[in-house]
Amino acid sequence: MLRADPAALADDELLDRCQRAAFGYFLENVNPDNGLVADTSRPNSPCSIAVVGFALSCYPIGVERGWITRDAAACLTLAALRFFQTSTQGSGHDVTGHKGFYYHFLDLRSGLRVWRCELSMVDTALLIAGMLVASAYFSGDNDEEAEIRLLAEALYRRVDWRWAQGSSPTLRQGWKPRSGFLHYGWEGYNEATILYVLSMASPDRPTSDDSYEAWTATYQWENIYGHDVLYGGPLFMHQFSHAWIDFAGIRDAFMREKNSDYFENSRRSTYLHRDYARHNPYGFDGYGENLWGLSAGDGPGGFRASVERRTHRFSGYAARGAPFGPDDGTIAPWSYPASLPFAPDICLAALRHLVDRYPEVLDDFRLPSGFNPTLANRRKFGRNGWVSEGHYGLDQGIAVMMIENHRSGLIWKLMRSNPHIRRGLGKAGFTGGWLSRPVPGGRDVA
């Protein structure tokens, strides 16, 4: 239940409350012995390696905001890095990873693979990105912070990115012990930019020089509702890589041709989602000027129901997108803070509308993975409709990071100072903007 009326708070205070509530997820759902963090707050949830990457990125924010001491943050960070450094690697089943990559989901206590899940290339990249944030932030001379830097570098260098291409110019999405690489790679724009930047920058085992160009060749440029955009349906595709890399003013060959950049593309895509909700082609309840945002997230489950005399299929966890779907009326409220740097006016207006119109959707200022107002007052659902039970670490992590990038740019500043990030962007063909400026002192960037 809410402990304060969010409608009565100024914008800065509302964002602070939401950011702190999201940060609390990691302290509540971490195993302090090994630094692994649960995928969701639901009972018996395994660890998600991507969530660990978000956690490692959020600990410095917590220190700067006074929500955790520097020593405590360093302790949690070291626990995770030491675990991954000593974890079992190999091509068998009872392991944590292979070739420097890690399985998508791990047992929270043992750290071993669960659910017969895939060795995940992009989730490993998100984990490594978090390690590099930790390396940049913990720059002290004491033994603990020196060890953080040493382990982060070693774990990054251990990843065999070239192996993950298989026989393709693009990276494979995953690998399993029995069947090998999954039968699909990356096609179309999505959250994988950070994956390609890190893979190309590797000092020891980089991908081929044509890997990024091969991926961008699959892009889909569209004009939708008057917006010229590089299309990616769910909003998280326009947010995740941006949580670590400031793309404003830097361009690769694709964006130079379009006279745009990826930051501007995310801004347009955010507005596109609002415009889609204004059009509301399926007649879902609540959609409009200030209630929008489709992304990957929890859903009400697998069933069919009638809306505006049309039968719709409602899904569980799924990647929903606009305008080409899928769409079952389920909004991802965490999309508002996650898109805040791109479109602060409409994101704050949407967050305000949410807390004014649907205050029960928030759990002490923590945003749910999804909610569906179309299902209000229907069988099994309450007066606000369906609201996700529990919380997801990915949602909370991106909210913490993007609120901070909006407020102070902390993560962007840390990553601008990282030589691997700069080298990877350069090899991918990015130029201009902050890439044209030297790094003062080799670390800190104004």
N, C-alpha and C positions, 0 to 999 in steps of 0.2 A: 504494500500500500504506500501511497505517496506520503512523505513526511512534511512536505511543503507544497504550496500552491505554485506550480510552475508558471501559470498565467500571470502571476504577480511579479515575476522576476524580470530584471533587465536582460537584454540579449547576452551580454558577457557573462552574467551570473548563470543564466540558463545553460549556456554552452559549457561553463565550468562544471556545473552539476552533472550534466550528461556525460562529459568527458571523464570526470572522476568516477562516476558509477560504472562506466564501461571499463575503466582501468581496474576497478575492483574485481572484475571477472578473473583476471590472471592470478591475483593473490588468493582467490577463493578456490581455484581449480588447478593449481600447480602441485605437483609432487616435489616437495623441497629436496628430497634425497637425490633426484636425478634431473630436476629442472623441466621434466615433461609436463605439458599442459593438456588438459582434456579438450576434446573437440567440442563438446557441449557440456552444459551443467546438469544434464540428465544422469540418473544413476548408472554406474558401470560404463560410462563413456570411455572409449580408448583415447589415446593421445593422437592429435593431428600434428604432423611435423610442420605444416604451414602455420598453425596456431602458435607453435613454439617460436617460429620466425617473427610473428607479430608481437609475441610477448617480449622477446629480446629487444625489439624496436621500441616497445612501450615503456620498458623499465627506465631508460634515461628521461623520458617525459615525466614519469612519476617522481623521479629525483628532483627535476627542475621545478615541478609544481608542489613539492613538499609532501607527497603522498607516500613516499617510501624513502628510507635513508640510502645514501650512496653505498654504504657497506652492505646493506641488505640486498640492494639491487645487484651489486657485484657478486654476492654470494649465490643468488639464484642463477645469474648468468653463467658463473663458473660451473655450477652443478650441471647445467645443460651441456656446456661445451665439453666438460670432462666426460660426460656420458657418451656423447657422440664420438669423441676421440677413441674411447676404449670399447665401443659397441662392436658386436660381431658383424663382420662383413663376409659375404660369400654368396655362391650361387645356389645354396640350399634353401630350405624352407624355414628353419628355426633360427632366423637371423634378424638383424635390424636393417641392413642395407647391403649394397653391392656396388662395386666400382666407385665408391664415394657418394653414391646416391642413397636415399633412404625410402623405406616403404611408407606409403601415404598414412596408414594408421598403425600405431604401435600400442602394445599393452602398457598401461600407465605405470605399472610397477616394474615389470621385467624389461620393458623396452623392446620386446620382440614383435615381429609382424603378427597382425591379427586379420581376420575376415578374408584371408586369401587375397588381400588387396595388392595393387600394383606398386612396383617401384616407380615413384612419381618424379618426373623431371621438373615440372613447374613447381611442385610443392617443395622439392629440395631447393630450388632457386629462391623461394620465399624464405626458407629456413636460413640459407646462406646469406641472404640480404640482411636478415636480422642479426646474424653474427657480425657482419661488416659494420652495421650501426653500432653494435657494442664495442667493436674494435676502435672505431673513431671516437666514441664518447669516453670510454674509460682510458684516458691518456695519462693517468698518474704514474708515478715512479715506484709505487709499492708493488710487492710481489704479486698480489691478486690481480691488479689491473694489467701488469705486464704479462701475466699468464693468459688473461683474456685475449690480448692482442696476438700472442703467440699461437694459441689454439685456433682462433678464428682464421688466421692466415693458413695454418696447416690444414684445416678442414676444407677450406675453399680450394686449396691447391690439390687436395686428394681427389676431387671429383673428376672423373674421366668423361668430359663433355663430348669429346670426339666419338667415343664408343656409343654415346646415346643418339648419334645420327643414324646408326645402322648403315645401310647402304644408300641412304637418302641425303640430299643436300640440306633438308630441314631436320630438326630434332624430332625424335619420336615422343609420343605423349607418355608412354609407360612401358614396363617390361615385367614379365612374370617368369618364374623359374622353369616351368614346364613348356610353355608355349612361346617364350621369347618376347620380342617386341610386339606391342599392340599393333593392330592392322590399320592404324590411322595416325597421322601426324598433325601438325598445326596447319590449319587452313583458315584464312580469313583473319581479320584483326581481332585480337582478344587480349587477355591479361599477360601474354607471354613475352612482352618486350623486355622485362627484367631478366627473364630466362636467357634471351639471346645476348643481352649486354654482358651478363656474367659469363656465359659460355664462350663468347668471342674474346673476352679479356683474359682468360686463364693463361697464366705464364707457362704452364706445363702441358696441359691437355686441352687446347682450345678446339672449338668447332672449325670447320673449314671456312675460309674467308668469304665464300659465297652463301653461307647459310642464312644470314639475315636477309639478303637480297632475294633469296629463293622464297622466304616466308612472305615478304612484302609483295611479291608477285601474285599472291593469292588474295590480296586485299579487295574489298568491295566498296567502291565509292558511290554514294547515292545522293539524290536530292529528295528530302522528305520534309513535308510541311514548310518548304522554302529554305530548309537548312541543307547546305552542302556538307556532307559528313562521310567520314570513313566509318562504315557501319559495323557496329557490334551491339547486338540486341540488349543483353542485360547490362545494367549500369556498372556492375563490378568490373567488367572488362575495361571500362574507362577510368577506373579508380585504383586498382591494385598496384600496378607498376608505378603509378603516379605517387603513391604513398611514400616511395623511396627516392624517386628521381623527379626533379623539377624540369618539366619539359617546356616550360614557357620560354619562347625565344630561341630555342635550339631546333634545328631541322635536319632531317635526313633527306635523301634524294627524293623520296616519295612526296614528302611535305613541301619541299622546295618547289616541285612541279605544281602543287596545288596552292601555293602561296598561303600556307597555313602552318600550324604546328600541332603537336598532340595535346597540348594544354587547351588550345583553342578548340580542338576537336571534341575534347571532353566537355567544354562549356556548351558547345552547340548540341551535343548529345543529351546533356542535362535538360536543356530547353526543349529538345525533341520529346523527351519523356513527359514533360509538362503538357506540351501541345497534344500528345497522344491522349492523355487523360482528359483534356478539354473536349476532344472529339468523341471519346468514349464509345467506340463503334459497337461494343457488345452490351452497352447499357448497364454496366456494373454500378452498384450503389456507392456513392461517396466520391467517385472519380471527378476531378475538376481542377480548377486553377491551383489549388493548394493541397490536393491529395493525389499524388502521382508517385512513380518510382517503382519499376519492375527490375528484379535482379535475381540472383541465385539465393534461395532461402527456403525456409520451412513452409509447408502448406497444409491445408486442412485434411488432406488424405485422398485416397482413390475412390471417388464416387461420382455419380452424375446427378445434376439437379437443373431445374428450369429457371432461366433468367430472361425476362422480357419475351416469354413464350418460345425461347430457344433453349435446347438442352446443352448444357456445358459439362465438360469433364473437369473435376477438381482434383488437383494433384497433391502429393506430399512434397518432399523436398525436391525442388526442380529449379532450373535456370529459366526464369521468365524474362521476356524481352519485348521491346516496343520498336516499331509498330507491327512487326511480323510475327510476334508471339514467341512461345505460347503465353497465354494470358487467361487466368481464371478468376480475376478480381482480387488477387492477393498482392498487397502492397508490402514493400520492404522498407520500413520506416528508417532504418539505419542508413539508407541511401542519402538522406538529407545531410547529416554531418559528413558523410563520406564524399559528397560532391561540393561541400562548402567552399573550398578554395576556387572552384570554377565559376560558381553562380551563387554568391553569398545571399543576394537579395531574395531569390526565389526559394533557396534552401531554408533560410531563416523563416520566411513566411510559411513554408510547409510545416516546419517544426512547430511554429506557433499554433498553426491550425490544428495540428495533431494534439497538442497538450490542451488546447481550448475545447476542441470538439470531442476528443476521445481520451480523456485523462487516465481512464482505467487501463489503457493499453500500456502505459509506462509502469515499470516496476521500480519504484524509488529512483526515478530518472533513468533507468536502464531500458534501452529500446529493444523490442522483441525482434526476432528474426523475420516475422511476417504477421500480418493481420488482414482479415478479409471482412469488410463491413457488409458485403452483399449477403452474407449468411446471418445477419442480425435477426434474432428472434425466430430463427428456424430451429427445427428439432436438433437437440444436443448443443446448441450454441446460445450464447448470451445476447444481451441487448446491443453489444458492440460488434457482434459477429464472432468469427473465429480469431483467436489470438494464440500465437505459438507458445507452447509450454517450454520452460527453460530458456537458455540463451546459448548462442553459438560464438565460439572464440573468434572466428573470422570476422563476424559482424562487429563485435566489440573492439577488436584490434584496429580495423580500418577506421572506425569512428574516432578512437583515441588519436591515431596518427594524423588523420586529415583535419580534425579540429585543431591539433597543434600546428600543423603546417599553415593553417589559416591564421592562427594567433601569432606564431613566432617564426615559422619556417624552420624549426629546429632540425627535423629529420633531413630536410632538403640541404641545409647547411652542412650537416655532418657528412652526407653522401657526396656532396660536391668536392669534399676534401679527399675522397677515397681514390687512390690512383687506379684501382681496378675499374671502378665505374667510369672514370674519365677515359681510360684506354678502351673499354668496351664500346662506349658511345662513339669514340673516334673511329674504331674499326667498322662500326655499323654505318658510318658516313655522316654522323651528326656534326654540325658546325654551328658557330655563332653563339650569341648570348653569353652566359656565364662560362661556357667552354673556352671562350676566347680570352678569358682573364686568368692570370696565374693564381696559384693557390698560395696565399700568404703563409709563410712558415711551414708549408707542406701539409697543414691540417686545417686550420681554421679558415673559414671563408666568410667574408662580409655579406 
